[in-house]
Amino acid sequence: MKFPELLVGAIQRSEIPLRFEPGAEESVAKPVTEVLEAWIAAHRPKGDGSEFDAGQQALVERLLAELNGSADLPE
């Protein structure tokens, strides 16, 4: 499963009456996704390239890939 599908599914199950308008779920999901992207990107390491920084950078890249739908969520 991809994160965008998970987010749209949650929006569809919500009490928001927008689900009857075409594209409404995607319109609601877009600002949420943008906020999450900014939050995750803010955690990019600015350190000295240590092993810890490399691991953190890999995690940031993985989370951003999941967020934009280019990678599946772990099962």
Distance bins in CASP14 RR format, pairs under 12 A and 6 or more apart:
PFRMAT RR
TARGET T0000
AUTHOR 0000-0000-0000
RMODE 2
METHOD distances of the structure
MODEL  1
1 7 0 0 0 0 0 1 0 0 0 0 0
1 8 0 0 0 0 0 1 0 0 0 0 0
1 9 0 0 0 0 0 1 0 0 0 0 0
1 10 0 0 0 0 0 1 0 0 0 0 0
1 66 0 0 0 0 1 0 0 0 0 0 0
1 69 0 0 0 0 1 0 0 0 0 0 0
1 71 0 0 0 0 0 1 0 0 0 0 0
1 72 1 0 0 1 0 0 0 0 0 0 0
1 73 1 0 1 0 0 0 0 0 0 0 0
1 74 0 0 0 0 1 0 0 0 0 0 0
1 75 0 0 0 0 1 0 0 0 0 0 0
2 8 0 0 0 0 1 0 0 0 0 0 0
2 9 0 0 0 0 0 1 0 0 0 0 0
2 29 0 0 0 0 0 1 0 0 0 0 0
2 33 0 0 0 0 0 1 0 0 0 0 0
2 65 0 0 0 0 1 0 0 0 0 0 0
2 66 1 0 0 1 0 0 0 0 0 0 0
2 67 0 0 0 0 1 0 0 0 0 0 0
2 68 0 0 0 0 1 0 0 0 0 0 0
2 69 1 0 1 0 0 0 0 0 0 0 0
2 70 0 0 0 0 1 0 0 0 0 0 0
2 71 1 0 0 1 0 0 0 0 0 0 0
2 72 1 0 1 0 0 0 0 0 0 0 0
2 73 1 0 0 1 0 0 0 0 0 0 0
2 74 0 0 0 0 0 1 0 0 0 0 0
3 9 0 0 0 0 0 1 0 0 0 0 0
3 10 0 0 0 0 0 1 0 0 0 0 0
3 29 0 0 0 0 1 0 0 0 0 0 0
3 32 0 0 0 0 0 1 0 0 0 0 0
3 33 0 0 0 0 1 0 0 0 0 0 0
3 36 0 0 0 0 1 0 0 0 0 0 0
3 37 0 0 0 0 0 1 0 0 0 0 0
3 40 0 0 0 0 0 1 0 0 0 0 0
3 62 0 0 0 0 0 1 0 0 0 0 0
3 63 0 0 0 0 1 0 0 0 0 0 0
3 64 0 0 0 0 0 1 0 0 0 0 0
3 65 0 0 0 0 1 0 0 0 0 0 0
3 66 1 0 1 0 0 0 0 0 0 0 0
3 67 1 0 1 0 0 0 0 0 0 0 0
3 68 1 0 0 1 0 0 0 0 0 0 0
3 69 1 0 1 0 0 0 0 0 0 0 0
3 70 0 0 0 0 1 0 0 0 0 0 0
3 71 0 0 0 0 1 0 0 0 0 0 0
3 72 0 0 0 0 1 0 0 0 0 0 0
3 73 1 0 0 1 0 0 0 0 0 0 0
3 74 0 0 0 0 0 1 0 0 0 0 0
4 10 0 0 0 0 0 1 0 0 0 0 0
4 11 0 0 0 0 0 1 0 0 0 0 0
4 25 0 0 0 0 1 0 0 0 0 0 0
4 26 0 0 0 0 1 0 0 0 0 0 0
4 28 0 0 0 0 0 1 0 0 0 0 0
4 29 1 0 0 1 0 0 0 0 0 0 0
4 30 0 0 0 0 1 0 0 0 0 0 0
4 32 0 0 0 0 0 1 0 0 0 0 0
4 33 1 0 0 1 0 0 0 0 0 0 0
4 36 0 0 0 0 0 1 0 0 0 0 0
4 37 0 0 0 0 0 1 0 0 0 0 0
4 65 0 0 0 0 0 1 0 0 0 0 0
4 66 0 0 0 0 1 0 0 0 0 0 0
4 67 1 0 0 1 0 0 0 0 0 0 0
4 68 1 0 0 1 0 0 0 0 0 0 0
4 69 1 0 1 0 0 0 0 0 0 0 0
4 70 0 0 0 0 1 0 0 0 0 0 0
4 71 0 0 0 0 0 1 0 0 0 0 0
4 72 0 0 0 0 0 1 0 0 0 0 0
4 73 0 0 0 0 0 1 0 0 0 0 0
5 11 0 0 0 0 0 1 0 0 0 0 0
5 12 0 0 0 0 0 1 0 0 0 0 0
5 25 0 0 0 0 0 1 0 0 0 0 0
5 26 0 0 0 0 0 1 0 0 0 0 0
5 29 0 0 0 0 0 1 0 0 0 0 0
5 66 0 0 0 0 0 1 0 0 0 0 0
5 67 0 0 0 0 0 1 0 0 0 0 0
5 69 0 0 0 0 1 0 0 0 0 0 0
5 72 0 0 0 0 1 0 0 0 0 0 0
5 73 0 0 0 0 1 0 0 0 0 0 0
6 12 0 0 0 0 0 1 0 0 0 0 0
6 13 0 0 0 0 0 1 0 0 0 0 0
6 25 0 0 0 0 0 1 0 0 0 0 0
6 29 0 0 0 0 1 0 0 0 0 0 0
6 32 0 0 0 0 0 1 0 0 0 0 0
6 33 0 0 0 0 0 1 0 0 0 0 0
6 36 0 0 0 0 0 1 0 0 0 0 0
6 66 0 0 0 0 1 0 0 0 0 0 0
6 67 0 0 0 0 0 1 0 0 0 0 0
6 69 0 0 0 0 1 0 0 0 0 0 0
6 72 0 0 0 0 0 1 0 0 0 0 0
6 73 1 0 0 1 0 0 0 0 0 0 0
7 13 0 0 0 0 0 1 0 0 0 0 0
7 14 0 0 0 0 0 1 0 0 0 0 0
7 25 0 0 0 0 1 0 0 0 0 0 0
7 26 0 0 0 0 1 0 0 0 0 0 0
7 27 0 0 0 0 0 1 0 0 0 0 0
7 28 0 0 0 0 1 0 0 0 0 0 0
7 29 1 0 1 0 0 0 0 0 0 0 0
7 30 0 0 0 0 1 0 0 0 0 0 0
7 31 0 0 0 0 0 1 0 0 0 0 0
7 32 1 0 0 1 0 0 0 0 0 0 0
7 33 1 0 0 1 0 0 0 0 0 0 0
7 34 0 0 0 0 0 1 0 0 0 0 0
7 35 0 0 0 0 0 1 0 0 0 0 0
7 36 0 0 0 0 1 0 0 0 0 0 0
7 66 0 0 0 0 0 1 0 0 0 0 0
7 67 0 0 0 0 1 0 0 0 0 0 0
7 68 0 0 0 0 0 1 0 0 0 0 0
7 69 0 0 0 0 0 1 0 0 0 0 0
7 73 0 0 0 0 0 1 0 0 0 0 0
8 14 0 0 0 0 0 1 0 0 0 0 0
8 16 0 0 0 0 0 1 0 0 0 0 0
8 18 0 0 0 0 0 1 0 0 0 0 0
8 19 0 0 0 0 1 0 0 0 0 0 0
8 23 0 0 0 0 1 0 0 0 0 0 0
8 24 0 0 0 0 1 0 0 0 0 0 0
8 25 1 0 1 0 0 0 0 0 0 0 0
8 26 1 0 0 1 0 0 0 0 0 0 0
8 27 0 0 0 0 0 1 0 0 0 0 0
8 28 0 0 0 0 1 0 0 0 0 0 0
8 29 1 0 1 0 0 0 0 0 0 0 0
8 30 0 0 0 0 0 1 0 0 0 0 0
8 32 0 0 0 0 0 1 0 0 0 0 0
8 33 0 0 0 0 0 1 0 0 0 0 0
8 69 0 0 0 0 0 1 0 0 0 0 0
9 16 0 0 0 0 0 1 0 0 0 0 0
9 19 0 0 0 0 1 0 0 0 0 0 0
9 25 1 0 0 1 0 0 0 0 0 0 0
9 26 0 0 0 0 0 1 0 0 0 0 0
9 28 0 0 0 0 0 1 0 0 0 0 0
9 29 0 0 0 0 1 0 0 0 0 0 0
10 16 0 0 0 0 0 1 0 0 0 0 0
10 19 0 0 0 0 0 1 0 0 0 0 0
10 25 0 0 0 0 1 0 0 0 0 0 0
10 28 0 0 0 0 1 0 0 0 0 0 0
10 29 0 0 0 0 1 0 0 0 0 0 0
10 32 0 0 0 0 1 0 0 0 0 0 0
11 17 0 0 0 0 0 1 0 0 0 0 0
11 18 1 0 0 1 0 0 0 0 0 0 0
11 19 1 0 0 1 0 0 0 0 0 0 0
11 21 0 0 0 0 0 1 0 0 0 0 0
11 23 0 0 0 0 0 1 0 0 0 0 0
11 24 0 0 0 0 1 0 0 0 0 0 0
11 25 1 0 1 0 0 0 0 0 0 0 0
11 26 0 0 0 0 1 0 0 0 0 0 0
11 27 0 0 0 0 1 0 0 0 0 0 0
11 28 1 0 1 0 0 0 0 0 0 0 0
11 29 1 0 0 1 0 0 0 0 0 0 0
11 30 0 0 0 0 0 1 0 0 0 0 0
11 31 0 0 0 0 0 1 0 0 0 0 0
11 32 0 0 0 0 1 0 0 0 0 0 0
11 33 0 0 0 0 0 1 0 0 0 0 0
12 18 0 0 0 0 1 0 0 0 0 0 0
12 19 1 0 1 0 0 0 0 0 0 0 0
12 20 0 0 0 0 0 1 0 0 0 0 0
12 23 0 0 0 0 0 1 0 0 0 0 0
12 24 0 0 0 0 1 0 0 0 0 0 0
12 25 1 0 1 0 0 0 0 0 0 0 0
12 26 0 0 0 0 0 1 0 0 0 0 0
12 28 0 0 0 0 1 0 0 0 0 0 0
12 29 0 0 0 0 0 1 0 0 0 0 0
13 19 0 0 0 0 1 0 0 0 0 0 0
13 25 0 0 0 0 0 1 0 0 0 0 0
14 24 0 0 0 0 0 1 0 0 0 0 0
14 25 0 0 0 0 1 0 0 0 0 0 0
14 28 0 0 0 0 1 0 0 0 0 0 0
14 29 0 0 0 0 0 1 0 0 0 0 0
14 32 0 0 0 0 0 1 0 0 0 0 0
16 24 1 0 0 1 0 0 0 0 0 0 0
16 25 0 0 0 0 1 0 0 0 0 0 0
16 27 0 0 0 0 0 1 0 0 0 0 0
16 28 1 0 0 1 0 0 0 0 0 0 0
16 29 0 0 0 0 0 1 0 0 0 0 0
17 24 0 0 0 0 1 0 0 0 0 0 0
17 25 0 0 0 0 0 1 0 0 0 0 0
17 28 0 0 0 0 0 1 0 0 0 0 0
18 24 1 1 0 0 0 0 0 0 0 0 0
18 25 1 0 0 1 0 0 0 0 0 0 0
18 26 0 0 0 0 0 1 0 0 0 0 0
18 27 1 0 0 1 0 0 0 0 0 0 0
18 28 1 0 0 1 0 0 0 0 0 0 0
18 29 0 0 0 0 0 1 0 0 0 0 0
19 25 1 0 0 1 0 0 0 0 0 0 0
19 26 0 0 0 0 0 1 0 0 0 0 0
19 27 0 0 0 0 0 1 0 0 0 0 0
19 28 0 0 0 0 1 0 0 0 0 0 0
21 27 0 0 0 0 1 0 0 0 0 0 0
21 28 0 0 0 0 0 1 0 0 0 0 0
23 29 0 0 0 0 1 0 0 0 0 0 0
23 30 0 0 0 0 0 1 0 0 0 0 0
24 30 0 0 0 0 0 1 0 0 0 0 0
25 32 0 0 0 0 0 1 0 0 0 0 0
25 33 0 0 0 0 0 1 0 0 0 0 0
26 32 0 0 0 0 0 1 0 0 0 0 0
26 33 0 0 0 0 1 0 0 0 0 0 0
27 33 0 0 0 0 0 1 0 0 0 0 0
28 34 0 0 0 0 0 1 0 0 0 0 0
29 35 0 0 0 0 0 1 0 0 0 0 0
29 36 0 0 0 0 0 1 0 0 0 0 0
29 37 0 0 0 0 0 1 0 0 0 0 0
29 67 0 0 0 0 0 1 0 0 0 0 0
29 68 0 0 0 0 0 1 0 0 0 0 0
29 69 0 0 0 0 0 1 0 0 0 0 0
30 36 0 0 0 0 0 1 0 0 0 0 0
30 37 0 0 0 0 0 1 0 0 0 0 0
30 67 0 0 0 0 0 1 0 0 0 0 0
30 68 0 0 0 0 0 1 0 0 0 0 0
31 37 0 0 0 0 0 1 0 0 0 0 0
31 38 0 0 0 0 0 1 0 0 0 0 0
32 38 0 0 0 0 0 1 0 0 0 0 0
32 39 0 0 0 0 0 1 0 0 0 0 0
32 67 0 0 0 0 1 0 0 0 0 0 0
33 39 0 0 0 0 0 1 0 0 0 0 0
33 40 0 0 0 0 0 1 0 0 0 0 0
33 63 0 0 0 0 0 1 0 0 0 0 0
33 64 0 0 0 0 0 1 0 0 0 0 0
33 66 0 0 0 0 0 1 0 0 0 0 0
33 67 1 0 0 1 0 0 0 0 0 0 0
33 68 1 0 0 1 0 0 0 0 0 0 0
33 69 0 0 0 0 1 0 0 0 0 0 0
34 40 0 0 0 0 0 1 0 0 0 0 0
34 41 0 0 0 0 0 1 0 0 0 0 0
34 64 0 0 0 0 0 1 0 0 0 0 0
34 67 0 0 0 0 1 0 0 0 0 0 0
34 68 0 0 0 0 0 1 0 0 0 0 0
35 41 0 0 0 0 0 1 0 0 0 0 0
35 42 0 0 0 0 0 1 0 0 0 0 0
35 67 0 0 0 0 0 1 0 0 0 0 0
36 42 0 0 0 0 0 1 0 0 0 0 0
36 43 0 0 0 0 0 1 0 0 0 0 0
36 60 0 0 0 0 0 1 0 0 0 0 0
36 63 0 0 0 0 1 0 0 0 0 0 0
36 64 0 0 0 0 1 0 0 0 0 0 0
36 66 0 0 0 0 0 1 0 0 0 0 0
36 67 1 0 1 0 0 0 0 0 0 0 0
36 68 0 0 0 0 0 1 0 0 0 0 0
37 43 0 0 0 0 0 1 0 0 0 0 0
37 44 0 0 0 0 0 1 0 0 0 0 0
37 60 0 0 0 0 0 1 0 0 0 0 0
37 63 0 0 0 0 1 0 0 0 0 0 0
37 64 1 0 0 1 0 0 0 0 0 0 0
37 65 0 0 0 0 0 1 0 0 0 0 0
37 66 0 0 0 0 0 1 0 0 0 0 0
37 67 1 0 1 0 0 0 0 0 0 0 0
37 68 1 0 0 1 0 0 0 0 0 0 0
37 69 0 0 0 0 0 1 0 0 0 0 0
38 44 0 0 0 0 0 1 0 0 0 0 0
38 64 0 0 0 0 0 1 0 0 0 0 0
38 67 0 0 0 0 0 1 0 0 0 0 0
39 60 0 0 0 0 0 1 0 0 0 0 0
39 63 0 0 0 0 1 0 0 0 0 0 0
39 64 0 0 0 0 0 1 0 0 0 0 0
39 67 0 0 0 0 1 0 0 0 0 0 0
40 56 0 0 0 0 0 1 0 0 0 0 0
40 57 0 0 0 0 0 1 0 0 0 0 0
40 59 0 0 0 0 1 0 0 0 0 0 0
40 60 1 0 1 0 0 0 0 0 0 0 0
40 61 0 0 0 0 1 0 0 0 0 0 0
40 62 0 0 0 0 1 0 0 0 0 0 0
40 63 1 0 1 0 0 0 0 0 0 0 0
40 64 1 0 1 0 0 0 0 0 0 0 0
40 65 0 0 0 0 0 1 0 0 0 0 0
40 66 0 0 0 0 1 0 0 0 0 0 0
40 67 1 0 0 1 0 0 0 0 0 0 0
40 68 0 0 0 0 0 1 0 0 0 0 0
41 57 0 0 0 0 0 1 0 0 0 0 0
41 59 0 0 0 0 0 1 0 0 0 0 0
41 60 1 0 0 1 0 0 0 0 0 0 0
41 61 0 0 0 0 0 1 0 0 0 0 0
41 63 0 0 0 0 1 0 0 0 0 0 0
41 64 1 0 0 1 0 0 0 0 0 0 0
41 67 0 0 0 0 1 0 0 0 0 0 0
41 68 0 0 0 0 0 1 0 0 0 0 0
42 56 0 0 0 0 0 1 0 0 0 0 0
42 60 0 0 0 0 1 0 0 0 0 0 0
42 63 0 0 0 0 0 1 0 0 0 0 0
42 64 0 0 0 0 0 1 0 0 0 0 0
43 53 0 0 0 0 0 1 0 0 0 0 0
43 55 0 0 0 0 0 1 0 0 0 0 0
43 56 1 0 0 1 0 0 0 0 0 0 0
43 57 0 0 0 0 1 0 0 0 0 0 0
43 58 0 0 0 0 0 1 0 0 0 0 0
43 59 0 0 0 0 1 0 0 0 0 0 0
43 60 1 0 1 0 0 0 0 0 0 0 0
43 61 0 0 0 0 0 1 0 0 0 0 0
43 62 0 0 0 0 0 1 0 0 0 0 0
43 63 0 0 0 0 1 0 0 0 0 0 0
43 64 0 0 0 0 0 1 0 0 0 0 0
44 53 0 0 0 0 1 0 0 0 0 0 0
44 54 0 0 0 0 0 1 0 0 0 0 0
44 55 0 0 0 0 0 1 0 0 0 0 0
44 56 1 0 0 1 0 0 0 0 0 0 0
44 57 1 0 0 1 0 0 0 0 0 0 0
44 58 0 0 0 0 0 1 0 0 0 0 0
44 59 0 0 0 0 1 0 0 0 0 0 0
44 60 1 0 1 0 0 0 0 0 0 0 0
44 61 0 0 0 0 1 0 0 0 0 0 0
44 63 0 0 0 0 0 1 0 0 0 0 0
44 64 0 0 0 0 1 0 0 0 0 0 0
45 51 0 0 0 0 0 1 0 0 0 0 0
45 52 1 0 0 1 0 0 0 0 0 0 0
45 53 1 1 0 0 0 0 0 0 0 0 0
45 54 0 0 0 0 1 0 0 0 0 0 0
45 55 0 0 0 0 1 0 0 0 0 0 0
45 56 1 0 1 0 0 0 0 0 0 0 0
45 57 1 0 1 0 0 0 0 0 0 0 0
45 58 0 0 0 0 0 1 0 0 0 0 0
45 59 0 0 0 0 1 0 0 0 0 0 0
45 60 1 0 0 1 0 0 0 0 0 0 0
45 61 0 0 0 0 0 1 0 0 0 0 0
46 53 0 0 0 0 1 0 0 0 0 0 0
46 56 0 0 0 0 0 1 0 0 0 0 0
46 57 0 0 0 0 0 1 0 0 0 0 0
46 60 0 0 0 0 0 1 0 0 0 0 0
47 53 1 0 1 0 0 0 0 0 0 0 0
47 54 0 0 0 0 0 1 0 0 0 0 0
47 55 0 0 0 0 0 1 0 0 0 0 0
47 56 0 0 0 0 1 0 0 0 0 0 0
47 57 0 0 0 0 1 0 0 0 0 0 0
48 54 0 0 0 0 0 1 0 0 0 0 0
49 55 0 0 0 0 1 0 0 0 0 0 0
49 56 0 0 0 0 1 0 0 0 0 0 0
49 57 0 0 0 0 1 0 0 0 0 0 0
49 58 0 0 0 0 0 1 0 0 0 0 0
50 56 0 0 0 0 1 0 0 0 0 0 0
50 57 0 0 0 0 0 1 0 0 0 0 0
51 57 0 0 0 0 0 1 0 0 0 0 0
51 58 0 0 0 0 0 1 0 0 0 0 0
52 58 0 0 0 0 0 1 0 0 0 0 0
52 59 0 0 0 0 0 1 0 0 0 0 0
53 59 0 0 0 0 0 1 0 0 0 0 0
53 60 0 0 0 0 0 1 0 0 0 0 0
54 60 0 0 0 0 0 1 0 0 0 0 0
54 61 0 0 0 0 0 1 0 0 0 0 0
55 61 0 0 0 0 1 0 0 0 0 0 0
55 62 0 0 0 0 1 0 0 0 0 0 0
55 63 0 0 0 0 0 1 0 0 0 0 0
56 62 0 0 0 0 0 1 0 0 0 0 0
56 63 0 0 0 0 0 1 0 0 0 0 0
57 63 0 0 0 0 0 1 0 0 0 0 0
57 64 0 0 0 0 0 1 0 0 0 0 0
58 64 0 0 0 0 0 1 0 0 0 0 0
58 65 0 0 0 0 0 1 0 0 0 0 0
59 65 0 0 0 0 0 1 0 0 0 0 0
59 66 0 0 0 0 0 1 0 0 0 0 0
59 74 0 0 0 0 0 1 0 0 0 0 0
60 66 0 0 0 0 0 1 0 0 0 0 0
60 67 0 0 0 0 0 1 0 0 0 0 0
61 67 0 0 0 0 0 1 0 0 0 0 0
61 68 0 0 0 0 0 1 0 0 0 0 0
61 70 0 0 0 0 0 1 0 0 0 0 0
61 71 0 0 0 0 1 0 0 0 0 0 0
62 68 0 0 0 0 0 1 0 0 0 0 0
62 69 0 0 0 0 0 1 0 0 0 0 0
62 70 0 0 0 0 0 1 0 0 0 0 0
62 71 1 0 0 1 0 0 0 0 0 0 0
62 72 0 0 0 0 0 1 0 0 0 0 0
62 73 0 0 0 0 0 1 0 0 0 0 0
62 74 0 0 0 0 1 0 0 0 0 0 0
63 69 0 0 0 0 0 1 0 0 0 0 0
63 70 0 0 0 0 0 1 0 0 0 0 0
63 71 0 0 0 0 1 0 0 0 0 0 0
63 73 0 0 0 0 0 1 0 0 0 0 0
63 74 0 0 0 0 0 1 0 0 0 0 0
64 70 0 0 0 0 1 0 0 0 0 0 0
64 71 0 0 0 0 1 0 0 0 0 0 0
65 71 1 1 0 0 0 0 0 0 0 0 0
65 72 0 0 0 0 1 0 0 0 0 0 0
65 73 0 0 0 0 0 1 0 0 0 0 0
65 74 0 0 0 0 0 1 0 0 0 0 0
66 72 1 0 0 1 0 0 0 0 0 0 0
66 73 1 0 1 0 0 0 0 0 0 0 0
66 74 0 0 0 0 1 0 0 0 0 0 0
67 73 0 0 0 0 1 0 0 0 0 0 0
END
